[in-house]
Every structure is written in structure tokens, then in C-alpha cells.
Amino acid sequence: MDKREPMPTANKLLRFLRAQGYREKRHTGSHLILVHPTRRMLVVPVHKGDIPRGLSLRILKDGGFSESEFLES
């Protein structure tokens, strides 16, 4: 995400991750825990508004994705 790019909302990030094979394992408070068939887990905050740029990049990196893969989707 370029600094000029708008920060993603939780819904956009979740839509991308679900398309990549992640599924909801549980919802704890305002955080959604996703699991991939490879047993990789991610935690995504589900709040109103945008997810901060650094956090969204960390979630993508932990999931094994690059910023460009997310932006191209």
C-alpha cells in the first residue's frame, strides 16, 4: 500500500483473505481469528473504519502475501 493508497477496511482485508483460502475459526471480542488449511492462523481486528497501514501490511505478511498481491485483487 503506497502512502497515497487508502488504508483497507477490515471487510476488504477479510474478503481478500477468504479468497485465498482462510476461513473463520472463531470471533473473540472485536477480533476475528482466521485459519488456513496449512494451519496458518491470522488475527484481524474488526472495527469501524480503516485498519492502520502498518497493521494491515503485517497481517498480509504473516499470511504470506505481498502488498502488490492485495492491491491487484
PDB file of N, CA, C, O and CB in Angstrom:
ATOM      1  N   MET A   1       0.834  -1.165   0.000  1.00  0.00           N
ATOM      2  CA  MET A   1       0.000   0.000   0.000  1.00  0.00           C
ATOM      3  C   MET A   1       0.883   1.234   0.000  1.00  0.00           C
ATOM      4  O   MET A   1       1.605   1.511   0.958  1.00  0.00           O
ATOM      5  CB  MET A   1      -0.951  -0.005   1.199  1.00  0.00           C
ATOM      6  N   ASP A   2       0.810   1.932  -1.052  1.00  0.00           N
ATOM      7  CA  ASP A   2       1.534   3.181  -1.163  1.00  0.00           C
ATOM      8  C   ASP A   2       0.915   4.156  -0.167  1.00  0.00           C
ATOM      9  O   ASP A   2      -0.260   4.028   0.178  1.00  0.00           O
ATOM     10  CB  ASP A   2       1.494   3.743  -2.627  1.00  0.00           C
ATOM     11  N   LYS A   3       1.686   5.115   0.289  1.00  0.00           N
ATOM     12  CA  LYS A   3       1.143   6.072   1.247  1.00  0.00           C
ATOM     13  C   LYS A   3      -0.038   6.833   0.666  1.00  0.00           C
ATOM     14  O   LYS A   3      -0.854   7.380   1.407  1.00  0.00           O
ATOM     15  CB  LYS A   3       2.224   7.048   1.688  1.00  0.00           C
ATOM     16  N   ARG A   4      -0.133   6.870  -0.676  1.00  0.00           N
ATOM     17  CA  ARG A   4      -1.266   7.536  -1.313  1.00  0.00           C
ATOM     18  C   ARG A   4      -2.477   6.615  -1.382  1.00  0.00           C
ATOM     19  O   ARG A   4      -3.607   7.077  -1.543  1.00  0.00           O
ATOM     20  CB  ARG A   4      -0.885   8.009  -2.716  1.00  0.00           C
ATOM     21  N   GLU A   5      -2.242   5.321  -1.261  1.00  0.00           N
ATOM     22  CA  GLU A   5      -3.343   4.356  -1.315  1.00  0.00           C
ATOM     23  C   GLU A   5      -4.181   4.479  -0.042  1.00  0.00           C
ATOM     24  O   GLU A   5      -3.634   4.664   1.045  1.00  0.00           O
ATOM     25  CB  GLU A   5      -2.804   2.897  -1.484  1.00  0.00           C
ATOM     26  N   PRO A   6      -5.492   4.379  -0.171  1.00  0.00           N
ATOM     27  CA  PRO A   6      -6.318   4.400   1.040  1.00  0.00           C
ATOM     28  C   PRO A   6      -6.077   3.145   1.870  1.00  0.00           C
ATOM     29  O   PRO A   6      -5.821   2.072   1.325  1.00  0.00           O
ATOM     30  CB  PRO A   6      -7.814   4.520   0.677  1.00  0.00           C
ATOM     31  N   MET A   7      -6.157   3.282   3.168  1.00  0.00           N
ATOM     32  CA  MET A   7      -5.975   2.130   4.041  1.00  0.00           C
ATOM     33  C   MET A   7      -7.190   1.217   3.896  1.00  0.00           C
ATOM     34  O   MET A   7      -8.312   1.691   3.718  1.00  0.00           O
ATOM     35  CB  MET A   7      -5.777   2.572   5.528  1.00  0.00           C
ATOM     36  N   PRO A   8      -6.963  -0.086   3.972  1.00  0.00           N
ATOM     37  CA  PRO A   8      -8.089  -1.008   3.771  1.00  0.00           C
ATOM     38  C   PRO A   8      -8.986  -1.081   5.000  1.00  0.00           C
ATOM     39  O   PRO A   8      -8.547  -0.874   6.131  1.00  0.00           O
ATOM     40  CB  PRO A   8      -7.574  -2.403   3.427  1.00  0.00           C
ATOM     41  N   THR A   9     -10.240  -1.379   4.745  1.00  0.00           N
ATOM     42  CA  THR A   9     -11.153  -1.653   5.848  1.00  0.00           C
ATOM     43  C   THR A   9     -11.008  -3.130   6.203  1.00  0.00           C
ATOM     44  O   THR A   9     -10.434  -3.906   5.439  1.00  0.00           O
ATOM     45  CB  THR A   9     -12.642  -1.293   5.473  1.00  0.00           C
ATOM     46  N   ALA A  10     -11.521  -3.504   7.342  1.00  0.00           N
ATOM     47  CA  ALA A  10     -11.474  -4.907   7.757  1.00  0.00           C
ATOM     48  C   ALA A  10     -12.201  -5.775   6.736  1.00  0.00           C
ATOM     49  O   ALA A  10     -11.753  -6.882   6.436  1.00  0.00           O
ATOM     50  CB  ALA A  10     -12.100  -5.087   9.165  1.00  0.00           C
ATOM     51  N   ASN A  11     -13.318  -5.287   6.198  1.00  0.00           N
ATOM     52  CA  ASN A  11     -14.087  -6.079   5.222  1.00  0.00           C
ATOM     53  C   ASN A  11     -13.292  -6.365   3.959  1.00  0.00           C
ATOM     54  O   ASN A  11     -13.348  -7.480   3.441  1.00  0.00           O
ATOM     55  CB  ASN A  11     -15.373  -5.357   4.856  1.00  0.00           C
ATOM     56  N   LYS A  12     -12.547  -5.375   3.448  1.00  0.00           N
ATOM     57  CA  LYS A  12     -11.736  -5.595   2.242  1.00  0.00           C
ATOM     58  C   LYS A  12     -10.634  -6.611   2.520  1.00  0.00           C
ATOM     59  O   LYS A  12     -10.374  -7.499   1.708  1.00  0.00           O
ATOM     60  CB  LYS A  12     -11.121  -4.264   1.745  1.00  0.00           C
ATOM     61  N   LEU A  13      -9.993  -6.472   3.668  1.00  0.00           N
ATOM     62  CA  LEU A  13      -8.917  -7.392   4.020  1.00  0.00           C
ATOM     63  C   LEU A  13      -9.461  -8.805   4.217  1.00  0.00           C
ATOM     64  O   LEU A  13      -8.851  -9.771   3.761  1.00  0.00           O
ATOM     65  CB  LEU A  13      -8.196  -6.916   5.291  1.00  0.00           C
ATOM     66  N   LEU A  14     -10.598  -8.932   4.888  1.00  0.00           N
ATOM     67  CA  LEU A  14     -11.208 -10.245   5.104  1.00  0.00           C
ATOM     68  C   LEU A  14     -11.647 -10.871   3.780  1.00  0.00           C
ATOM     69  O   LEU A  14     -11.495 -12.078   3.590  1.00  0.00           O
ATOM     70  CB  LEU A  14     -12.410 -10.127   6.056  1.00  0.00           C
ATOM     71  N   ARG A  15     -12.186 -10.072   2.869  1.00  0.00           N
ATOM     72  CA  ARG A  15     -12.612 -10.577   1.567  1.00  0.00           C
ATOM     73  C   ARG A  15     -11.412 -11.165   0.817  1.00  0.00           C
ATOM     74  O   ARG A  15     -11.513 -12.235   0.218  1.00  0.00           O
ATOM     75  CB  ARG A  15     -13.278  -9.449   0.735  1.00  0.00           C
ATOM     76  N   PHE A  16     -10.274 -10.457   0.855  1.00  0.00           N
ATOM     77  CA  PHE A  16      -9.062 -10.941   0.196  1.00  0.00           C
ATOM     78  C   PHE A  16      -8.580 -12.238   0.843  1.00  0.00           C
ATOM     79  O   PHE A  16      -8.276 -13.205   0.144  1.00  0.00           O
ATOM     80  CB  PHE A  16      -7.953  -9.873   0.253  1.00  0.00           C
ATOM     81  N   LEU A  17      -8.511 -12.261   2.168  1.00  0.00           N
ATOM     82  CA  LEU A  17      -8.000 -13.444   2.866  1.00  0.00           C
ATOM     83  C   LEU A  17      -8.902 -14.657   2.651  1.00  0.00           C
ATOM     84  O   LEU A  17      -8.408 -15.773   2.494  1.00  0.00           O
ATOM     85  CB  LEU A  17      -7.864 -13.158   4.362  1.00  0.00           C
ATOM     86  N   ARG A  18     -10.198 -14.453   2.643  1.00  0.00           N
ATOM     87  CA  ARG A  18     -11.125 -15.571   2.395  1.00  0.00           C
ATOM     88  C   ARG A  18     -10.966 -16.109   0.980  1.00  0.00           C
ATOM     89  O   ARG A  18     -11.068 -17.315   0.755  1.00  0.00           O
ATOM     90  CB  ARG A  18     -12.582 -15.128   2.625  1.00  0.00           C
ATOM     91  N   ALA A  19     -10.718 -15.217   0.029  1.00  0.00           N
ATOM     92  CA  ALA A  19     -10.497 -15.650  -1.354  1.00  0.00           C
ATOM     93  C   ALA A  19      -9.214 -16.469  -1.479  1.00  0.00           C
ATOM     94  O   ALA A  19      -9.067 -17.262  -2.409  1.00  0.00           O
ATOM     95  CB  ALA A  19     -10.437 -14.434  -2.289  1.00  0.00           C
ATOM     96  N   GLN A  20      -8.292 -16.276  -0.543  1.00  0.00           N
ATOM     97  CA  GLN A  20      -7.022 -17.010  -0.555  1.00  0.00           C
ATOM     98  C   GLN A  20      -7.088 -18.306   0.254  1.00  0.00           C
ATOM     99  O   GLN A  20      -6.079 -18.995   0.398  1.00  0.00           O
ATOM    100  CB  GLN A  20      -5.910 -16.128  -0.013  1.00  0.00           C
ATOM    101  N   GLY A  21      -8.264 -18.641   0.780  1.00  0.00           N
ATOM    102  CA  GLY A  21      -8.439 -19.915   1.463  1.00  0.00           C
ATOM    103  C   GLY A  21      -8.559 -19.846   2.969  1.00  0.00           C
ATOM    104  O   GLY A  21      -8.722 -20.881   3.615  1.00  0.00           O
ATOM    105  N   TYR A  22      -8.483 -18.661   3.549  1.00  0.00           N
ATOM    106  CA  TYR A  22      -8.634 -18.531   5.002  1.00  0.00           C
ATOM    107  C   TYR A  22     -10.102 -18.642   5.382  1.00  0.00           C
ATOM    108  O   TYR A  22     -10.975 -18.137   4.676  1.00  0.00           O
ATOM    109  CB  TYR A  22      -8.050 -17.188   5.500  1.00  0.00           C
ATOM    110  N   ARG A  23     -10.366 -19.299   6.487  1.00  0.00           N
ATOM    111  CA  ARG A  23     -11.731 -19.479   6.990  1.00  0.00           C
ATOM    112  C   ARG A  23     -11.799 -19.045   8.454  1.00  0.00           C
ATOM    113  O   ARG A  23     -10.813 -19.108   9.187  1.00  0.00           O
ATOM    114  CB  ARG A  23     -12.190 -20.959   6.836  1.00  0.00           C
ATOM    115  N   GLU A  24     -12.989 -18.604   8.855  1.00  0.00           N
ATOM    116  CA  GLU A  24     -13.184 -18.144  10.233  1.00  0.00           C
ATOM    117  C   GLU A  24     -13.117 -19.317  11.197  1.00  0.00           C
ATOM    118  O   GLU A  24     -13.811 -20.320  11.028  1.00  0.00           O
ATOM    119  CB  GLU A  24     -14.529 -17.412  10.379  1.00  0.00           C
ATOM    120  N   LYS A  25     -12.275 -19.175  12.210  1.00  0.00           N
ATOM    121  CA  LYS A  25     -12.193 -20.191  13.242  1.00  0.00           C
ATOM    122  C   LYS A  25     -13.045 -19.778  14.434  1.00  0.00           C
ATOM    123  O   LYS A  25     -13.841 -20.562  14.950  1.00  0.00           O
ATOM    124  CB  LYS A  25     -10.732 -20.422  13.667  1.00  0.00           C
ATOM    125  N   ARG A  26     -12.861 -18.523  14.864  1.00  0.00           N
ATOM    126  CA  ARG A  26     -13.689 -18.012  15.961  1.00  0.00           C
ATOM    127  C   ARG A  26     -13.637 -16.492  15.959  1.00  0.00           C
ATOM    128  O   ARG A  26     -12.774 -15.881  15.329  1.00  0.00           O
ATOM    129  CB  ARG A  26     -13.216 -18.575  17.335  1.00  0.00           C
ATOM    130  N   HIS A  27     -14.570 -15.906  16.669  1.00  0.00           N
ATOM    131  CA  HIS A  27     -14.665 -14.456  16.801  1.00  0.00           C
ATOM    132  C   HIS A  27     -14.575 -14.158  18.286  1.00  0.00           C
ATOM    133  O   HIS A  27     -15.456 -14.541  19.055  1.00  0.00           O
ATOM    134  CB  HIS A  27     -16.000 -13.882  16.165  1.00  0.00           C
ATOM    135  N   THR A  28     -13.526 -13.485  18.685  1.00  0.00           N
ATOM    136  CA  THR A  28     -13.318 -13.162  20.097  1.00  0.00           C
ATOM    137  C   THR A  28     -13.323 -11.654  20.257  1.00  0.00           C
ATOM    138  O   THR A  28     -12.392 -10.978  19.819  1.00  0.00           O
ATOM    139  CB  THR A  28     -11.987 -13.770  20.628  1.00  0.00           C
ATOM    140  N   GLY A  29     -14.356 -11.126  20.875  1.00  0.00           N
ATOM    141  CA  GLY A  29     -14.463  -9.681  21.021  1.00  0.00           C
ATOM    142  C   GLY A  29     -14.520  -9.013  19.662  1.00  0.00           C
ATOM    143  O   GLY A  29     -15.372  -9.335  18.834  1.00  0.00           O
ATOM    144  N   SER A  30     -13.608  -8.080  19.439  1.00  0.00           N
ATOM    145  CA  SER A  30     -13.590  -7.381  18.153  1.00  0.00           C
ATOM    146  C   SER A  30     -12.502  -7.925  17.235  1.00  0.00           C
ATOM    147  O   SER A  30     -12.065  -7.234  16.314  1.00  0.00           O
ATOM    148  CB  SER A  30     -13.387  -5.885  18.368  1.00  0.00           C
ATOM    149  N   HIS A  31     -12.066  -9.146  17.476  1.00  0.00           N
ATOM    150  CA  HIS A  31     -11.025  -9.764  16.649  1.00  0.00           C
ATOM    151  C   HIS A  31     -11.532 -11.075  16.052  1.00  0.00           C
ATOM    152  O   HIS A  31     -12.146 -11.897  16.731  1.00  0.00           O
ATOM    153  CB  HIS A  31      -9.743 -10.012  17.479  1.00  0.00           C
ATOM    154  N   LEU A  32     -11.255 -11.238  14.771  1.00  0.00           N
ATOM    155  CA  LEU A  32     -11.653 -12.450  14.061  1.00  0.00           C
ATOM    156  C   LEU A  32     -10.407 -13.290  13.842  1.00  0.00           C
ATOM    157  O   LEU A  32      -9.414 -12.803  13.301  1.00  0.00           O
ATOM    158  CB  LEU A  32     -12.361 -12.118  12.702  1.00  0.00           C
ATOM    159  N   ILE A  33     -10.455 -14.538  14.255  1.00  0.00           N
ATOM    160  CA  ILE A  33      -9.333 -15.455  14.083  1.00  0.00           C
ATOM    161  C   ILE A  33      -9.627 -16.297  12.848  1.00  0.00           C
ATOM    162  O   ILE A  33     -10.655 -16.968  12.763  1.00  0.00           O
ATOM    163  CB  ILE A  33      -9.111 -16.357  15.360  1.00  0.00           C
ATOM    164  N   LEU A  34      -8.697 -16.247  11.892  1.00  0.00           N
ATOM    165  CA  LEU A  34      -8.829 -16.994  10.646  1.00  0.00           C
ATOM    166  C   LEU A  34      -7.785 -18.090  10.614  1.00  0.00           C
ATOM    167  O   LEU A  34      -6.694 -17.936  11.163  1.00  0.00           O
ATOM    168  CB  LEU A  34      -8.686 -16.066   9.416  1.00  0.00           C
ATOM    169  N   VAL A  35      -8.120 -19.200   9.971  1.00  0.00           N
ATOM    170  CA  VAL A  35      -7.174 -20.304   9.827  1.00  0.00           C
ATOM    171  C   VAL A  35      -7.152 -20.739   8.366  1.00  0.00           C
ATOM    172  O   VAL A  35      -8.175 -20.726   7.682  1.00  0.00           O
ATOM    173  CB  VAL A  35      -7.551 -21.499  10.762  1.00  0.00           C
ATOM    174  N   HIS A  36      -5.978 -21.121   7.909  1.00  0.00           N
ATOM    175  CA  HIS A  36      -5.774 -21.591   6.539  1.00  0.00           C
ATOM    176  C   HIS A  36      -5.586 -23.102   6.599  1.00  0.00           C
ATOM    177  O   HIS A  36      -5.127 -23.609   7.623  1.00  0.00           O
ATOM    178  CB  HIS A  36      -4.538 -20.883   5.856  1.00  0.00           C
ATOM    179  N   PRO A  37      -5.920 -23.840   5.547  1.00  0.00           N
ATOM    180  CA  PRO A  37      -5.721 -25.292   5.573  1.00  0.00           C
ATOM    181  C   PRO A  37      -4.280 -25.709   5.890  1.00  0.00           C
ATOM    182  O   PRO A  37      -4.048 -26.831   6.339  1.00  0.00           O
ATOM    183  CB  PRO A  37      -6.124 -25.877   4.245  1.00  0.00           C
ATOM    184  N   THR A  38      -3.315 -24.814   5.660  1.00  0.00           N
ATOM    185  CA  THR A  38      -1.919 -25.121   6.000  1.00  0.00           C
ATOM    186  C   THR A  38      -1.663 -24.940   7.487  1.00  0.00           C
ATOM    187  O   THR A  38      -0.523 -25.065   7.934  1.00  0.00           O
ATOM    188  CB  THR A  38      -0.964 -24.236   5.196  1.00  0.00           C
ATOM    189  N   ARG A  39      -2.706 -24.645   8.263  1.00  0.00           N
ATOM    190  CA  ARG A  39      -2.669 -24.458   9.710  1.00  0.00           C
ATOM    191  C   ARG A  39      -2.110 -23.098  10.112  1.00  0.00           C
ATOM    192  O   ARG A  39      -1.827 -22.878  11.289  1.00  0.00           O
ATOM    193  CB  ARG A  39      -1.849 -25.549  10.346  1.00  0.00           C
ATOM    194  N   ARG A  40      -1.945 -22.189   9.166  1.00  0.00           N
ATOM    195  CA  ARG A  40      -1.505 -20.835   9.462  1.00  0.00           C
ATOM    196  C   ARG A  40      -2.702 -20.052  10.000  1.00  0.00           C
ATOM    197  O   ARG A  40      -3.802 -20.140   9.455  1.00  0.00           O
ATOM    198  CB  ARG A  40      -0.898 -20.144   8.195  1.00  0.00           C
ATOM    199  N   MET A  41      -2.483 -19.284  11.075  1.00  0.00           N
ATOM    200  CA  MET A  41      -3.569 -18.516  11.681  1.00  0.00           C
ATOM    201  C   MET A  41      -3.272 -17.032  11.609  1.00  0.00           C
ATOM    202  O   MET A  41      -2.118 -16.611  11.689  1.00  0.00           O
ATOM    203  CB  MET A  41      -3.791 -18.941  13.137  1.00  0.00           C
ATOM    204  N   LEU A  42      -4.329 -16.241  11.456  1.00  0.00           N
ATOM    205  CA  LEU A  42      -4.235 -14.790  11.441  1.00  0.00           C
ATOM    206  C   LEU A  42      -5.300 -14.205  12.345  1.00  0.00           C
ATOM    207  O   LEU A  42      -6.380 -14.776  12.494  1.00  0.00           O
ATOM    208  CB  LEU A  42      -4.376 -14.241  10.012  1.00  0.00           C
ATOM    209  N   VAL A  43      -4.998 -13.067  12.947  1.00  0.00           N
ATOM    210  CA  VAL A  43      -5.968 -12.336  13.753  1.00  0.00           C
ATOM    211  C   VAL A  43      -6.206 -11.002  13.065  1.00  0.00           C
ATOM    212  O   VAL A  43      -5.266 -10.252  12.803  1.00  0.00           O
ATOM    213  CB  VAL A  43      -5.471 -12.141  15.234  1.00  0.00           C
ATOM    214  N   VAL A  44      -7.476 -10.708  12.773  1.00  0.00           N
ATOM    215  CA  VAL A  44      -7.835  -9.464  12.093  1.00  0.00           C
ATOM    216  C   VAL A  44      -8.783  -8.682  12.997  1.00  0.00           C
ATOM    217  O   VAL A  44      -9.826  -9.201  13.398  1.00  0.00           O
ATOM    218  CB  VAL A  44      -8.491  -9.745  10.693  1.00  0.00           C
ATOM    219  N   PRO A  45      -8.427  -7.428  13.323  1.00  0.00           N
ATOM    220  CA  PRO A  45      -9.335  -6.603  14.122  1.00  0.00           C
ATOM    221  C   PRO A  45     -10.526  -6.180  13.271  1.00  0.00           C
ATOM    222  O   PRO A  45     -10.362  -5.749  12.130  1.00  0.00           O
ATOM    223  CB  PRO A  45      -8.601  -5.358  14.686  1.00  0.00           C
ATOM    224  N   VAL A  46     -11.703  -6.305  13.822  1.00  0.00           N
ATOM    225  CA  VAL A  46     -12.919  -5.930  13.094  1.00  0.00           C
ATOM    226  C   VAL A  46     -13.520  -4.731  13.814  1.00  0.00           C
ATOM    227  O   VAL A  46     -14.357  -4.867  14.706  1.00  0.00           O
ATOM    228  CB  VAL A  46     -13.952  -7.131  13.010  1.00  0.00           C
ATOM    229  N   HIS A  47     -13.066  -3.556  13.401  1.00  0.00           N
ATOM    230  CA  HIS A  47     -13.527  -2.296  13.967  1.00  0.00           C
ATOM    231  C   HIS A  47     -14.137  -1.471  12.852  1.00  0.00           C
ATOM    232  O   HIS A  47     -13.970  -1.794  11.676  1.00  0.00           O
ATOM    233  CB  HIS A  47     -12.369  -1.526  14.665  1.00  0.00           C
ATOM    234  N   LYS A  48     -14.840  -0.414  13.209  1.00  0.00           N
ATOM    235  CA  LYS A  48     -15.342   0.510  12.199  1.00  0.00           C
ATOM    236  C   LYS A  48     -14.155   1.252  11.608  1.00  0.00           C
ATOM    237  O   LYS A  48     -13.169   1.511  12.297  1.00  0.00           O
ATOM    238  CB  LYS A  48     -16.386   1.506  12.802  1.00  0.00           C
ATOM    239  N   GLY A  49     -14.250   1.583  10.357  1.00  0.00           N
ATOM    240  CA  GLY A  49     -13.208   2.376   9.725  1.00  0.00           C
ATOM    241  C   GLY A  49     -12.067   1.531   9.184  1.00  0.00           C
ATOM    242  O   GLY A  49     -12.191   0.321   8.994  1.00  0.00           O
ATOM    243  N   ASP A  50     -10.952   2.207   8.943  1.00  0.00           N
ATOM    244  CA  ASP A  50      -9.801   1.580   8.318  1.00  0.00           C
ATOM    245  C   ASP A  50      -8.884   0.908   9.332  1.00  0.00           C
ATOM    246  O   ASP A  50      -8.858   1.261  10.511  1.00  0.00           O
ATOM    247  CB  ASP A  50      -9.027   2.601   7.530  1.00  0.00           C
ATOM    248  N   ILE A  51      -8.131  -0.077   8.832  1.00  0.00           N
ATOM    249  CA  ILE A  51      -7.082  -0.709   9.616  1.00  0.00           C
ATOM    250  C   ILE A  51      -5.812   0.088   9.330  1.00  0.00           C
ATOM    251  O   ILE A  51      -5.526   0.355   8.163  1.00  0.00           O
ATOM    252  CB  ILE A  51      -6.913  -2.255   9.261  1.00  0.00           C
ATOM    253  N   PRO A  52      -5.045   0.477  10.334  1.00  0.00           N
ATOM    254  CA  PRO A  52      -3.816   1.225  10.084  1.00  0.00           C
ATOM    255  C   PRO A  52      -2.900   0.498   9.096  1.00  0.00           C
ATOM    256  O   PRO A  52      -2.844  -0.731   9.070  1.00  0.00           O
ATOM    257  CB  PRO A  52      -3.077   1.468  11.396  1.00  0.00           C
ATOM    258  N   ARG A  53      -2.182   1.283   8.283  1.00  0.00           N
ATOM    259  CA  ARG A  53      -1.357   0.743   7.206  1.00  0.00           C
ATOM    260  C   ARG A  53      -0.360  -0.297   7.701  1.00  0.00           C
ATOM    261  O   ARG A  53      -0.254  -1.376   7.118  1.00  0.00           O
ATOM    262  CB  ARG A  53      -0.617   1.864   6.514  1.00  0.00           C
ATOM    263  N   GLY A  54       0.369   0.011   8.766  1.00  0.00           N
ATOM    264  CA  GLY A  54       1.377  -0.913   9.277  1.00  0.00           C
ATOM    265  C   GLY A  54       0.775  -2.233   9.719  1.00  0.00           C
ATOM    266  O   GLY A  54       1.345  -3.295   9.470  1.00  0.00           O
ATOM    267  N   LEU A  55      -0.372  -2.171  10.371  1.00  0.00           N
ATOM    268  CA  LEU A  55      -1.035  -3.392  10.833  1.00  0.00           C
ATOM    269  C   LEU A  55      -1.534  -4.222   9.662  1.00  0.00           C
ATOM    270  O   LEU A  55      -1.385  -5.444   9.659  1.00  0.00           O
ATOM    271  CB  LEU A  55      -2.197  -3.050  11.762  1.00  0.00           C
ATOM    272  N   SER A  56      -2.125  -3.572   8.669  1.00  0.00           N
ATOM    273  CA  SER A  56      -2.620  -4.332   7.511  1.00  0.00           C
ATOM    274  C   SER A  56      -1.464  -4.975   6.748  1.00  0.00           C
ATOM    275  O   SER A  56      -1.600  -6.097   6.261  1.00  0.00           O
ATOM    276  CB  SER A  56      -3.432  -3.416   6.569  1.00  0.00           C
ATOM    277  N   LEU A  57      -0.332  -4.285   6.635  1.00  0.00           N
ATOM    278  CA  LEU A  57       0.833  -4.875   5.977  1.00  0.00           C
ATOM    279  C   LEU A  57       1.369  -6.062   6.773  1.00  0.00           C
ATOM    280  O   LEU A  57       1.783  -7.059   6.181  1.00  0.00           O
ATOM    281  CB  LEU A  57       1.935  -3.821   5.794  1.00  0.00           C
ATOM    282  N   ARG A  58       1.370  -5.974   8.102  1.00  0.00           N
ATOM    283  CA  ARG A  58       1.832  -7.069   8.956  1.00  0.00           C
ATOM    284  C   ARG A  58       0.908  -8.281   8.811  1.00  0.00           C
ATOM    285  O   ARG A  58       1.389  -9.412   8.742  1.00  0.00           O
ATOM    286  CB  ARG A  58       1.899  -6.614  10.436  1.00  0.00           C
ATOM    287  N   ILE A  59      -0.394  -8.066   8.764  1.00  0.00           N
ATOM    288  CA  ILE A  59      -1.343  -9.169   8.597  1.00  0.00           C
ATOM    289  C   ILE A  59      -1.106  -9.864   7.260  1.00  0.00           C
ATOM    290  O   ILE A  59      -1.090 -11.093   7.186  1.00  0.00           O
ATOM    291  CB  ILE A  59      -2.802  -8.657   8.689  1.00  0.00           C
ATOM    292  N   LEU A  60      -0.922  -9.069   6.202  1.00  0.00           N
ATOM    293  CA  LEU A  60      -0.660  -9.653   4.883  1.00  0.00           C
ATOM    294  C   LEU A  60       0.642 -10.441   4.887  1.00  0.00           C
ATOM    295  O   LEU A  60       0.696 -11.551   4.357  1.00  0.00           O
ATOM    296  CB  LEU A  60      -0.608  -8.556   3.808  1.00  0.00           C
ATOM    297  N   LYS A  61       1.689  -9.880   5.478  1.00  0.00           N
ATOM    298  CA  LYS A  61       2.983 -10.557   5.523  1.00  0.00           C
ATOM    299  C   LYS A  61       2.888 -11.854   6.318  1.00  0.00           C
ATOM    300  O   LYS A  61       3.425 -12.879   5.898  1.00  0.00           O
ATOM    301  CB  LYS A  61       4.051  -9.639   6.133  1.00  0.00           C
ATOM    302  N   ASP A  62       2.210 -11.816   7.463  1.00  0.00           N
ATOM    303  CA  ASP A  62       2.038 -13.026   8.270  1.00  0.00           C
ATOM    304  C   ASP A  62       1.252 -14.094   7.517  1.00  0.00           C
ATOM    305  O   ASP A  62       1.443 -15.290   7.738  1.00  0.00           O
ATOM    306  CB  ASP A  62       1.332 -12.691   9.584  1.00  0.00           C
ATOM    307  N   GLY A  63       0.369 -13.652   6.628  1.00  0.00           N
ATOM    308  CA  GLY A  63      -0.405 -14.592   5.825  1.00  0.00           C
ATOM    309  C   GLY A  63       0.337 -15.105   4.598  1.00  0.00           C
ATOM    310  O   GLY A  63      -0.147 -15.996   3.899  1.00  0.00           O
ATOM    311  N   GLY A  64       1.514 -14.539   4.339  1.00  0.00           N
ATOM    312  CA  GLY A  64       2.303 -14.981   3.212  1.00  0.00           C
ATOM    313  C   GLY A  64       2.012 -14.232   1.920  1.00  0.00           C
ATOM    314  O   GLY A  64       2.284 -14.737   0.831  1.00  0.00           O
ATOM    315  N   PHE A  65       1.459 -13.031   2.038  1.00  0.00           N
ATOM    316  CA  PHE A  65       1.089 -12.244   0.867  1.00  0.00           C
ATOM    317  C   PHE A  65       1.853 -10.941   0.831  1.00  0.00           C
ATOM    318  O   PHE A  65       2.288 -10.427   1.862  1.00  0.00           O
ATOM    319  CB  PHE A  65      -0.407 -11.972   0.854  1.00  0.00           C
ATOM    320  N   SER A  66       2.013 -10.408  -0.382  1.00  0.00           N
ATOM    321  CA  SER A  66       2.670  -9.122  -0.536  1.00  0.00           C
ATOM    322  C   SER A  66       1.599  -8.041  -0.685  1.00  0.00           C
ATOM    323  O   SER A  66       0.423  -8.316  -0.921  1.00  0.00           O
ATOM    324  CB  SER A  66       3.636  -9.129  -1.759  1.00  0.00           C
ATOM    325  N   GLU A  67       2.050  -6.836  -0.540  1.00  0.00           N
ATOM    326  CA  GLU A  67       1.169  -5.683  -0.703  1.00  0.00           C
ATOM    327  C   GLU A  67       0.608  -5.637  -2.127  1.00  0.00           C
ATOM    328  O   GLU A  67      -0.566  -5.326  -2.329  1.00  0.00           O
ATOM    329  CB  GLU A  67       1.923  -4.376  -0.378  1.00  0.00           C
ATOM    330  N   SER A  68       1.450  -5.946  -3.104  1.00  0.00           N
ATOM    331  CA  SER A  68       1.002  -5.895  -4.500  1.00  0.00           C
ATOM    332  C   SER A  68      -0.061  -6.954  -4.790  1.00  0.00           C
ATOM    333  O   SER A  68      -0.971  -6.705  -5.581  1.00  0.00           O
ATOM    334  CB  SER A  68       2.193  -6.084  -5.444  1.00  0.00           C
ATOM    335  N   GLU A  69       0.037  -8.127  -4.167  1.00  0.00           N
ATOM    336  CA  GLU A  69      -0.993  -9.167  -4.363  1.00  0.00           C
ATOM    337  C   GLU A  69      -2.343  -8.660  -3.854  1.00  0.00           C
ATOM    338  O   GLU A  69      -3.378  -8.898  -4.477  1.00  0.00           O
ATOM    339  CB  GLU A  69      -0.599 -10.491  -3.626  1.00  0.00           C
ATOM    340  N   PHE A  70      -2.323  -7.966  -2.730  1.00  0.00           N
ATOM    341  CA  PHE A  70      -3.566  -7.441  -2.167  1.00  0.00           C
ATOM    342  C   PHE A  70      -4.142  -6.350  -3.064  1.00  0.00           C
ATOM    343  O   PHE A  70      -5.345  -6.320  -3.326  1.00  0.00           O
ATOM    344  CB  PHE A  70      -3.327  -6.895  -0.747  1.00  0.00           C
ATOM    345  N   LEU A  71      -3.277  -5.456  -3.530  1.00  0.00           N
ATOM    346  CA  LEU A  71      -3.755  -4.339  -4.343  1.00  0.00           C
ATOM    347  C   LEU A  71      -4.268  -4.801  -5.705  1.00  0.00           C
ATOM    348  O   LEU A  71      -5.160  -4.170  -6.270  1.00  0.00           O
ATOM    349  CB  LEU A  71      -2.644  -3.318  -4.532  1.00  0.00           C
ATOM    350  N   GLU A  72      -3.720  -5.891  -6.239  1.00  0.00           N
ATOM    351  CA  GLU A  72      -4.154  -6.399  -7.540  1.00  0.00           C
ATOM    352  C   GLU A  72      -5.479  -7.151  -7.463  1.00  0.00           C
ATOM    353  O   GLU A  72      -6.126  -7.374  -8.487  1.00  0.00           O
ATOM    354  CB  GLU A  72      -3.090  -7.305  -8.118  1.00  0.00           C
ATOM    355  N   SER A  73      -5.879  -7.534  -6.282  1.00  0.00           N
ATOM    356  CA  SER A  73      -7.116  -8.338  -6.151  1.00  0.00           C
ATOM    357  C   SER A  73      -8.354  -7.471  -6.271  1.00  0.00           C
ATOM    358  O   SER A  73      -9.473  -7.977  -6.186  1.00  0.00           O
ATOM    359  CB  SER A  73      -7.140  -9.082  -4.807  1.00  0.00           C
TER     360      SER A  73
END
